[in-house]
Amino acid sequence: MGISRVTTQSPRAYDLKNLQADQLMTRLNAGTVPLEYTRNKFDATPVESALAVSIPQLWVPPFNGVNVLRYMSTAQLADFLAVNYGNAAPTVDQSSAVQAAINVCAQLVQNNTNVGALTVNWATLIIPGKLYLASTVYINRLVQTANADFIVQGVGPQAGFYVAGATTMFDTYISAPTDPGTEFVTFKDIRFESSAAANNAFCFSGKFLRMKFHHCTFYRIRCVTASYYIQSWKFEACLVKASPQPGNFIYAPGSYDIGVIDCEISNYGATSGTFIKVDNADASSRGCNGLRIIGCEIEGLAGGTAALTGVSGLEISNCHIEANATVDVNLWAGNLTNNSVLLTGNYVFCANGPWIAHGPALNVTSVANTVTNGGSPTSLAGQLHNTSIQVQNLISIGDYADGGVSDQPFTYSYGALKIKGPTAGASPTTAARVIERRVTLAYSASIAVDASAGNSFDVTATNGTAFTIQAPTLGVDGQKIRFNIANNSGGALGVLTFAAGYKLGAAWVQPATGNNRSIEFQFNGTSWYERSRSPADVTN
């Protein structure tokens, strides 16, 4: 056994001609073939004929770490060569070699240094190609006993782990009944793959804490299912492809600090499940805290992007989201109130239904999102906020949605300031001032009012016919509206009647011709109460 280390000398060629697999194994174990600079062409030899492979090169670049190759049996090495250089299907379980290499990484402490009780730096584990795991491999790094990551480094496009059944690739023996037991593991350039989506295979048990994935691929496999919660899992520049459906790529009853940055999450012609689900199934009321999905492309997921409850600090920003489930982001996957949601700068093609379906929530802010339905006739397609009546404080700035920014009037509250939004089209504009949305009402004997359309309503009367202003629909508790009545009739106006639902302090006085008057009401959830009116005529 040994460690492949970086050297500063130039790459050297070694004559590996006519080596059988067992002979190559002998040299690997003896350390006479430096793996970091082994780069050779193989001629037709007995080993090549026996394995039915063509081996263009065996190359492991200069990484400081423990290479799994050194811990393979002759049969494992032969299968490794056939799989990685002959495109053969794997038949020999490599889990014992991977486990042996991990155990060596745990024993080899860089510089043999300890800081108090904290072990510093396990050696890096080098994965030189595709490794077939028929059984689970164990990583045991007790929480709060390490101050550096254990790095698993892949080398080459196939480097990683492959399963062909209902296997969980990685677990830990550390017992922690309701908490993760092992922590600080980072995977770089690793491919996690299942032979079929129906295998019900997982990358990890739910016992891992503070995990990182850099430029990794997940193909036809779920990442993790936890019984209690997961915390501090970070995915950066990863590809999640054809995650099994029904099912969830990430599942836990509760979660903390999950980051998904610059990732490609898509089905690529397969049926993909929900990317992340947090549902409070254990009734712990942990909720989903600090989930960030930023700069990702998320496309074709039959299960949608997320199904969450008890959201605090959810951010979905600068993503391209296309053709996902009927409801792409379900914020009522459990029974917990959502606290804070931020949606910014996303482009969403949503032909199958609304983008966001809300559960009870306190604060939701959406800024500069575009939701389009591509002309789809499906009900609610291209709608941004659905079931938004359950949201107490909802502000929309610069959003646009083909199917409507919201299915209900929405409100953003800051002290006494309330900004209402329309049910369709663009959201209100706010800057250093608040601009009331003015609406012109068609003059007739009976005038209908939609309170969600704005706050200031203009009526211009052109004859002496009596008319009635009906009670507004879609009003929100605390909302104020104002009517501006202008007389362009050339004479006296007919009687104006405010319908049942309005509460006036005195009889209304119509303006003389060429003048106008205003009256303001505020809604208490049941009736519209007069708050102020013009004391005299104002010239048009």
C-alpha positions as CSV (number, residue, x, y, z in Angstrom):
1,M,0.0,0.0,0.0
2,G,1.1,3.6,-0.5
3,I,0.3,7.1,-1.4
4,S,0.7,8.6,-4.9
5,R,2.4,12.0,-4.4
6,V,3.0,15.0,-6.6
7,T,6.5,15.2,-8.0
8,T,8.2,18.2,-9.8
9,Q,10.0,16.1,-12.4
10,S,8.8,15.8,-16.0
11,P,6.5,12.9,-16.9
12,R,8.3,9.7,-17.6
13,A,7.2,6.7,-19.7
14,Y,7.4,3.3,-18.2
15,D,7.4,0.1,-20.3
16,L,4.3,-1.8,-19.2
17,K,4.3,-4.0,-22.4
18,N,3.3,-7.6,-21.9
19,L,2.2,-7.1,-18.3
20,Q,-0.6,-9.3,-17.1
21,A,-3.2,-7.9,-14.7
22,D,-1.5,-9.6,-11.7
23,Q,1.9,-8.3,-12.8
24,L,0.5,-4.8,-13.1
25,M,-1.0,-5.2,-9.6
26,T,2.4,-6.3,-8.2
27,R,4.1,-3.3,-9.6
28,L,1.3,-1.0,-8.3
29,N,1.6,-2.4,-4.8
30,A,5.4,-2.3,-5.0
31,G,5.3,1.4,-5.9
32,T,7.5,0.8,-9.0
33,V,4.9,2.3,-11.3
34,P,4.3,6.0,-10.2
35,L,0.6,6.3,-10.9
36,E,0.8,10.1,-11.2
37,Y,2.9,9.8,-14.4
38,T,1.9,6.4,-15.9
39,R,1.0,7.0,-19.5
40,N,1.6,4.2,-21.9
41,K,0.2,2.6,-25.1
42,F,-0.5,-1.1,-24.8
43,D,0.2,-3.5,-27.6
44,A,-1.8,-6.7,-28.2
45,T,-0.8,-8.8,-25.2
46,P,-2.3,-11.8,-23.4
47,V,-3.9,-9.5,-20.8
48,E,-5.5,-7.5,-23.6
49,S,-6.8,-10.5,-25.4
50,A,-8.1,-12.0,-22.2
51,L,-10.0,-8.9,-21.2
52,A,-11.1,-8.1,-24.7
53,V,-10.1,-4.5,-24.2
54,S,-8.1,-1.8,-26.0
55,I,-6.2,0.3,-23.5
56,P,-5.1,3.6,-25.1
57,Q,-3.6,4.9,-21.8
58,L,-3.7,4.5,-18.1
59,W,-3.2,8.0,-16.7
60,V,-3.6,9.3,-13.2
61,P,-2.6,13.0,-13.1
62,P,-0.6,14.4,-10.2
63,F,-2.8,14.4,-7.1
64,N,-1.7,14.1,-3.6
65,G,-3.7,11.2,-2.2
66,V,-4.5,7.5,-1.9
67,N,-5.4,5.8,-5.1
68,V,-8.1,3.1,-5.1
69,L,-6.1,1.1,-7.7
70,R,-3.5,0.2,-5.0
71,Y,-6.1,-1.7,-3.0
72,M,-7.7,-3.7,-5.8
73,S,-7.4,-7.5,-6.1
74,T,-6.2,-8.9,-9.4
75,A,-9.9,-9.6,-10.4
76,Q,-11.0,-6.1,-9.4
77,L,-8.2,-4.6,-11.4
78,A,-8.9,-6.7,-14.4
79,D,-12.6,-5.6,-14.3
80,F,-11.6,-2.0,-13.7
81,L,-9.5,-2.1,-16.9
82,A,-12.2,-3.7,-18.9
83,V,-14.8,-1.2,-17.8
84,N,-12.8,1.9,-18.1
85,Y,-10.7,1.1,-21.2
86,G,-12.9,-1.4,-23.0
87,N,-16.4,-0.1,-22.3
88,A,-17.4,-3.4,-20.7
89,A,-20.2,-3.7,-18.2
90,P,-18.9,-3.9,-14.6
91,T,-19.2,-7.3,-13.0
92,V,-16.8,-7.3,-10.1
93,D,-17.7,-5.4,-6.9
94,Q,-15.1,-2.7,-6.1
95,S,-16.5,-1.7,-2.7
96,S,-13.9,-3.6,-0.7
97,A,-11.1,-1.7,-2.5
98,V,-12.8,1.6,-2.0
99,Q,-13.4,0.8,1.7
100,A,-9.8,-0.2,2.1
101,A,-8.6,3.0,0.5
102,I,-10.9,5.1,2.7
103,N,-9.6,3.4,5.8
104,V,-6.0,4.3,4.7
105,C,-7.1,7.9,4.1
106,A,-8.4,8.0,7.7
107,Q,-5.2,6.7,9.1
108,L,-2.9,9.0,7.1
109,V,-2.9,12.4,8.7
110,Q,-1.1,15.0,6.7
111,N,2.1,16.0,8.5
112,N,1.0,13.7,11.3
113,T,-0.5,16.7,13.1
114,N,-3.2,16.9,15.7
115,V,-4.8,20.1,17.0
116,G,-6.2,19.2,20.4
117,A,-8.7,16.5,19.8
118,L,-9.3,17.5,16.2
119,T,-7.7,15.3,13.5
120,V,-6.3,17.4,10.7
121,N,-6.8,16.4,7.0
122,W,-7.5,12.9,6.0
123,A,-5.6,12.1,2.8
124,T,-7.4,12.7,-0.4
125,L,-9.0,9.7,-2.0
126,I,-8.3,9.3,-5.8
127,I,-11.0,7.7,-7.9
128,P,-9.3,6.9,-11.3
129,G,-12.4,5.7,-13.2
130,K,-15.8,4.1,-12.9
131,L,-16.0,1.8,-9.8
132,Y,-18.9,-0.7,-9.4
133,L,-20.3,-0.8,-5.9
134,A,-22.5,-3.8,-5.1
135,S,-22.5,-3.0,-1.4
136,T,-22.4,0.1,0.8
137,V,-19.1,1.9,1.6
138,Y,-18.7,3.6,5.0
139,I,-17.2,6.9,5.9
140,N,-16.8,7.5,9.6
141,R,-15.9,11.1,10.6
142,L,-17.5,11.8,13.9
143,V,-19.2,15.2,14.0
144,Q,-17.2,18.0,15.8
145,T,-13.9,16.0,15.6
146,A,-12.5,17.2,12.3
147,N,-11.5,20.7,11.1
148,A,-10.9,19.9,7.4
149,D,-12.7,18.2,4.6
150,F,-12.1,14.6,3.4
151,I,-11.8,15.1,-0.3
152,V,-12.8,12.4,-2.9
153,Q,-11.3,13.4,-6.2
154,G,-12.3,12.0,-9.5
155,V,-10.0,11.7,-12.5
156,G,-11.4,11.5,-16.0
157,P,-15.0,11.7,-17.3
158,Q,-16.1,8.3,-16.0
159,A,-14.5,8.7,-12.6
160,G,-17.1,7.8,-9.9
161,F,-19.4,5.2,-8.5
162,Y,-21.9,2.9,-10.3
163,V,-24.6,0.7,-8.8
164,A,-26.9,-1.8,-10.5
165,G,-29.5,-2.4,-7.7
166,A,-31.2,-0.9,-4.7
167,T,-27.8,0.2,-3.2
168,T,-27.0,3.1,-1.0
169,M,-23.5,4.0,-2.0
170,F,-22.2,5.7,1.2
171,D,-23.2,5.4,4.9
172,T,-21.6,5.6,8.3
173,Y,-21.3,3.3,11.3
174,I,-21.5,6.2,13.7
175,S,-24.6,6.0,15.7
176,A,-26.6,9.3,16.1
177,P,-30.3,8.4,16.3
178,T,-31.8,11.8,15.4
179,D,-28.8,13.7,14.0
180,P,-26.2,13.3,11.2
181,G,-23.2,11.2,12.4
182,T,-20.4,12.0,10.0
183,E,-19.3,15.3,8.4
184,F,-17.0,17.3,6.2
185,V,-16.8,15.2,3.0
186,T,-16.2,16.9,-0.4
187,F,-16.6,15.2,-3.7
188,K,-14.9,16.7,-6.8
189,D,-15.5,15.6,-10.4
190,I,-17.3,12.5,-9.3
191,R,-20.0,10.7,-11.3
192,F,-22.8,9.0,-9.3
193,E,-24.7,6.6,-11.5
194,S,-27.3,3.9,-11.3
195,S,-27.9,1.4,-14.1
196,A,-31.6,2.2,-14.1
197,A,-33.9,4.7,-12.5
198,A,-36.1,1.9,-11.2
199,N,-33.2,0.6,-9.0
200,N,-34.3,2.8,-6.0
201,A,-30.6,3.6,-5.5
202,F,-29.2,6.4,-3.3
203,C,-25.8,8.1,-3.1
204,F,-26.0,8.7,0.6
205,S,-27.8,7.7,3.8
206,G,-29.3,10.6,5.7
207,K,-26.4,10.5,8.3
208,F,-24.1,13.0,6.6
209,L,-23.5,16.7,7.6
210,R,-21.6,19.5,5.8
211,M,-21.3,17.9,2.4
212,K,-19.9,19.6,-0.8
213,F,-20.2,18.6,-4.4
214,H,-18.1,20.4,-7.0
215,H,-18.7,19.6,-10.7
216,C,-20.3,16.2,-10.0
217,T,-22.8,14.3,-12.1
218,F,-25.8,12.4,-10.7
219,Y,-27.4,10.1,-13.3
220,R,-30.6,8.0,-12.7
221,I,-30.0,8.1,-8.9
222,R,-31.4,9.9,-5.9
223,C,-28.9,11.8,-3.7
224,V,-30.2,11.4,-0.1
225,T,-33.3,10.5,2.0
226,A,-33.0,11.5,5.6
227,S,-35.2,10.4,8.5
228,Y,-34.8,13.7,10.4
229,Y,-32.9,16.5,8.8
230,I,-30.0,17.4,6.6
231,Q,-27.7,20.5,7.1
232,S,-25.1,22.3,5.0
233,W,-25.2,20.4,1.8
234,K,-23.7,22.5,-1.1
235,F,-23.9,21.7,-4.8
236,E,-21.9,23.7,-7.3
237,A,-21.7,23.4,-11.1
238,C,-23.3,19.9,-10.9
239,L,-25.4,18.0,-13.4
240,V,-28.5,16.2,-12.1
241,K,-29.9,14.1,-14.9
242,A,-33.0,11.8,-15.0
243,S,-33.5,11.6,-11.2
244,P,-36.1,8.8,-10.6
245,Q,-39.7,9.7,-10.5
246,P,-41.9,9.4,-8.5
247,G,-39.4,10.4,-5.8
248,N,-37.2,13.2,-4.7
249,F,-33.5,13.8,-5.4
250,I,-33.1,15.3,-1.9
251,Y,-35.6,14.5,0.8
252,A,-35.8,15.3,4.5
253,P,-38.5,16.2,7.0
254,G,-36.3,19.3,7.9
255,S,-33.4,21.1,6.3
256,Y,-30.8,23.8,7.0
257,D,-28.4,25.7,4.8
258,I,-28.8,23.9,1.4
259,G,-27.1,25.6,-1.5
260,V,-27.6,24.8,-5.2
261,I,-25.5,27.1,-7.4
262,D,-25.0,27.1,-11.2
263,C,-26.3,23.5,-11.6
264,E,-28.0,21.8,-14.5
265,I,-31.1,19.9,-13.3
266,S,-33.1,18.2,-16.0
267,N,-34.7,15.0,-17.3
268,Y,-32.9,14.8,-20.7
269,G,-35.7,12.7,-22.1
270,A,-36.5,10.7,-19.0
271,T,-39.0,11.3,-16.3
272,S,-37.5,13.2,-13.3
273,G,-38.9,13.5,-9.8
274,T,-39.0,16.5,-7.5
275,F,-35.5,18.0,-7.0
276,I,-36.0,18.8,-3.2
277,K,-38.8,18.0,-0.8
278,V,-39.0,19.1,2.9
279,D,-42.4,18.2,4.4
280,N,-42.2,18.0,8.2
281,A,-43.2,14.3,8.1
282,D,-41.6,13.7,11.5
283,A,-43.6,16.6,13.1
284,S,-40.4,18.2,14.4
285,S,-41.4,21.6,13.0
286,R,-37.9,22.2,11.7
287,G,-39.0,23.4,8.3
288,C,-36.8,24.3,5.4
289,N,-34.3,27.0,6.4
290,G,-31.8,28.8,4.2
291,L,-32.4,27.0,0.9
292,R,-30.7,28.8,-2.0
293,I,-31.2,27.8,-5.7
294,I,-29.2,30.3,-7.8
295,G,-28.2,30.5,-11.4
296,C,-29.5,27.0,-12.3
297,E,-31.2,25.6,-15.3
298,I,-34.1,23.4,-14.2
299,E,-36.1,21.7,-16.9
300,G,-38.6,19.0,-17.5
301,L,-39.1,17.7,-13.9
302,A,-42.3,15.8,-13.6
303,G,-42.1,16.3,-9.8
304,G,-41.2,20.0,-10.1
305,T,-38.4,22.0,-8.6
306,A,-39.4,21.9,-4.9
307,A,-42.1,20.8,-2.4
308,L,-41.5,22.6,0.9
309,T,-43.1,23.7,4.1
310,G,-42.0,25.9,7.0
311,V,-39.8,28.0,4.7
312,S,-37.5,30.6,6.2
313,G,-34.9,32.2,3.9
314,L,-35.8,30.6,0.6
315,E,-34.1,32.2,-2.3
316,I,-34.6,31.2,-6.0
317,S,-32.7,33.7,-8.1
318,N,-31.4,34.1,-11.7
319,C,-32.6,30.7,-12.8
320,H,-33.9,29.4,-16.2
321,I,-36.9,27.2,-15.3
322,E,-38.7,25.4,-18.1
323,A,-41.6,23.0,-18.6
324,N,-41.8,21.5,-15.2
325,A,-44.7,20.0,-13.2
326,T,-48.2,21.5,-13.0
327,V,-47.1,23.4,-9.9
328,D,-43.3,23.8,-10.1
329,V,-42.7,25.2,-6.6
330,N,-45.2,23.9,-4.0
331,L,-44.9,25.8,-0.7
332,W,-47.6,23.8,1.0
333,A,-46.0,20.4,1.2
334,G,-46.6,20.2,5.0
335,N,-48.5,22.0,7.7
336,L,-46.0,24.7,8.7
337,T,-46.3,28.5,8.0
338,N,-43.7,29.9,5.6
339,N,-41.8,32.9,6.9
340,S,-39.7,34.5,4.2
341,V,-39.4,33.9,0.4
342,L,-37.3,35.8,-2.1
343,L,-37.7,35.3,-5.9
344,T,-35.5,37.4,-8.2
345,G,-34.6,37.6,-11.8
346,N,-35.9,34.2,-12.9
347,Y,-37.2,33.3,-16.4
348,V,-39.9,30.7,-16.1
349,F,-41.6,28.9,-19.0
350,C,-44.7,27.4,-17.3
351,A,-47.1,25.9,-19.8
352,N,-48.5,23.3,-17.4
353,G,-49.8,25.5,-14.5
354,P,-48.6,28.2,-12.1
355,W,-45.0,28.6,-11.0
356,I,-45.5,29.1,-7.2
357,A,-48.3,27.7,-5.1
358,H,-48.3,29.3,-1.7
359,G,-49.2,27.9,1.7
360,P,-49.8,30.2,4.7
361,A,-46.9,32.7,4.6
362,L,-45.9,35.9,6.2
363,N,-43.5,37.6,3.8
364,V,-42.9,36.9,0.1
365,T,-40.9,39.3,-2.2
366,S,-40.7,38.8,-6.0
367,V,-38.6,41.1,-8.1
368,A,-38.0,41.2,-11.9
369,N,-39.3,37.7,-12.7
370,T,-40.8,36.8,-16.0
371,V,-43.3,33.9,-16.3
372,T,-44.5,32.9,-19.7
373,N,-47.0,30.2,-20.8
374,G,-46.0,30.1,-24.5
375,G,-49.7,30.5,-25.4
376,S,-50.7,27.4,-23.5
377,P,-54.5,27.1,-23.0
378,T,-54.0,25.1,-19.7
379,S,-55.7,26.7,-16.8
380,L,-53.4,28.9,-14.7
381,A,-50.5,28.4,-17.0
382,G,-47.9,31.2,-16.8
383,Q,-49.2,32.4,-13.5
384,L,-46.5,33.6,-11.0
385,H,-48.3,33.4,-7.6
386,N,-51.1,31.0,-7.0
387,T,-53.2,30.6,-3.8
388,S,-51.6,33.9,-2.7
389,I,-54.6,34.7,-0.6
390,Q,-52.7,32.8,2.1
391,V,-49.8,35.3,2.1
392,Q,-50.0,38.2,4.5
393,N,-47.3,40.4,3.0
394,L,-46.6,39.9,-0.7
395,I,-44.7,42.5,-2.7
396,S,-44.1,42.3,-6.4
397,I,-41.7,44.8,-8.2
398,G,-41.1,44.6,-11.9
399,D,-42.6,41.1,-12.4
400,Y,-44.4,40.1,-15.5
401,A,-46.5,37.0,-16.0
402,D,-48.7,35.9,-19.0
403,G,-51.1,34.2,-16.6
404,G,-51.1,37.0,-14.1
405,V,-48.7,38.0,-11.4
406,S,-51.2,36.8,-8.7
407,D,-54.5,35.0,-8.6
408,Q,-55.6,37.3,-5.8
409,P,-55.0,40.9,-4.8
410,F,-51.7,41.0,-3.0
411,T,-50.2,43.3,-0.4
412,Y,-46.8,44.4,0.8
413,S,-46.9,45.9,4.3
414,Y,-44.3,48.2,5.8
415,G,-45.8,50.1,8.7
416,A,-48.8,52.0,7.2
417,L,-47.6,51.6,3.6
418,K,-49.5,49.1,1.5
419,I,-48.8,48.4,-2.1
420,K,-51.4,46.5,-4.0
421,G,-50.7,44.6,-7.2
422,P,-52.9,43.7,-10.3
423,T,-54.1,40.2,-11.0
424,A,-52.6,40.3,-14.5
425,G,-49.8,41.8,-16.4
426,A,-47.0,43.8,-14.9
427,S,-46.6,44.6,-11.2
428,P,-46.6,48.1,-9.7
429,T,-43.5,50.2,-9.9
430,T,-42.0,51.7,-6.8
431,A,-38.9,53.8,-6.4
432,A,-38.3,56.8,-4.1
433,R,-42.0,57.5,-4.4
434,V,-45.3,55.5,-4.4
435,I,-47.3,55.8,-7.5
436,E,-51.0,55.1,-7.2
437,R,-52.5,53.1,-10.0
438,R,-55.2,55.2,-11.7
439,V,-58.1,53.5,-13.4
440,T,-60.7,55.1,-15.6
441,L,-64.2,53.7,-15.1
442,A,-66.6,53.7,-18.0
443,Y,-69.5,56.1,-17.3
444,S,-72.9,54.3,-17.2
445,A,-76.0,54.0,-15.0
446,S,-74.3,51.2,-13.0
447,I,-70.5,51.3,-12.6
448,A,-68.6,48.2,-11.4
449,V,-65.3,48.6,-9.5
450,D,-62.5,46.1,-9.2
451,A,-60.4,47.2,-6.2
452,S,-57.5,45.0,-7.2
453,A,-57.0,47.1,-10.4
454,G,-55.8,50.2,-8.6
455,N,-56.4,52.8,-5.9
456,S,-57.6,55.9,-7.8
457,F,-60.8,55.6,-9.9
458,D,-61.9,58.4,-12.4
459,V,-65.5,58.8,-13.5
460,T,-66.4,61.5,-16.0
461,A,-70.1,62.1,-16.3
462,T,-71.3,63.4,-19.7
463,N,-75.1,63.8,-19.1
464,G,-77.7,64.4,-16.4
465,T,-78.6,60.7,-15.9
466,A,-78.5,59.3,-12.4
467,F,-75.9,56.7,-11.8
468,T,-74.7,54.2,-9.1
469,I,-71.2,53.2,-8.1
470,Q,-71.3,49.6,-7.1
471,A,-69.4,48.2,-4.0
472,P,-65.9,47.1,-5.1
473,T,-64.9,43.5,-5.6
474,L,-61.5,42.0,-4.6
475,G,-60.8,44.5,-1.8
476,V,-58.2,43.9,0.8
477,D,-58.6,44.7,4.5
478,G,-57.1,48.1,5.1
479,Q,-57.1,49.1,1.4
480,K,-57.9,52.7,0.5
481,I,-59.6,53.8,-2.8
482,R,-60.6,57.2,-4.1
483,F,-63.2,58.2,-6.6
484,N,-62.7,61.4,-8.7
485,I,-66.1,62.5,-10.1
486,A,-65.8,65.0,-13.0
487,N,-68.8,66.9,-14.6
488,N,-68.4,67.4,-18.3
489,S,-72.2,67.3,-19.0
490,G,-72.7,71.1,-19.6
491,G,-75.3,71.2,-16.9
492,A,-76.3,69.6,-13.6
493,L,-75.5,65.9,-13.0
494,G,-78.1,63.3,-12.0
495,V,-78.0,61.8,-8.5
496,L,-74.9,59.7,-7.6
497,T,-75.7,56.7,-5.4
498,F,-73.1,54.8,-3.6
499,A,-74.4,51.2,-3.3
500,A,-74.7,49.1,-0.2
501,G,-71.3,48.5,1.2
502,Y,-70.2,52.1,1.4
503,K,-70.5,54.1,4.6
504,L,-70.7,57.9,4.1
505,G,-70.6,60.6,6.7
506,A,-73.0,62.9,4.9
507,A,-75.0,63.1,1.6
508,W,-72.8,63.4,-1.5
509,V,-72.9,66.7,-3.4
510,Q,-72.3,66.5,-7.1
511,P,-69.8,69.0,-8.7
512,A,-71.1,71.7,-11.0
513,T,-70.4,71.5,-14.7
514,G,-66.7,72.0,-15.5
515,N,-65.7,70.9,-12.0
516,N,-64.8,67.8,-10.1
517,R,-64.9,66.4,-6.5
518,S,-63.2,63.4,-4.8
519,I,-64.1,61.1,-2.0
520,E,-61.9,58.4,-0.3
521,F,-62.9,55.2,1.4
522,Q,-61.1,52.5,3.4
523,F,-62.0,48.9,3.6
524,N,-62.4,47.1,7.0
525,G,-62.9,43.7,5.5
526,T,-66.7,44.1,5.3
527,S,-67.6,47.7,4.4
528,W,-65.9,50.8,2.8
529,Y,-65.8,53.7,5.2
530,E,-65.5,57.3,4.1
531,R,-62.2,58.8,5.2
532,S,-62.2,62.2,3.4
533,R,-63.8,64.2,0.6
534,S,-63.4,67.5,-1.3
535,P,-64.9,70.3,0.7
536,A,-65.7,72.3,-2.5
537,D,-65.6,72.0,-6.3
538,V,-62.2,71.9,-8.1
539,T,-62.0,73.2,-11.7
540,N,-61.4,70.4,-14.2
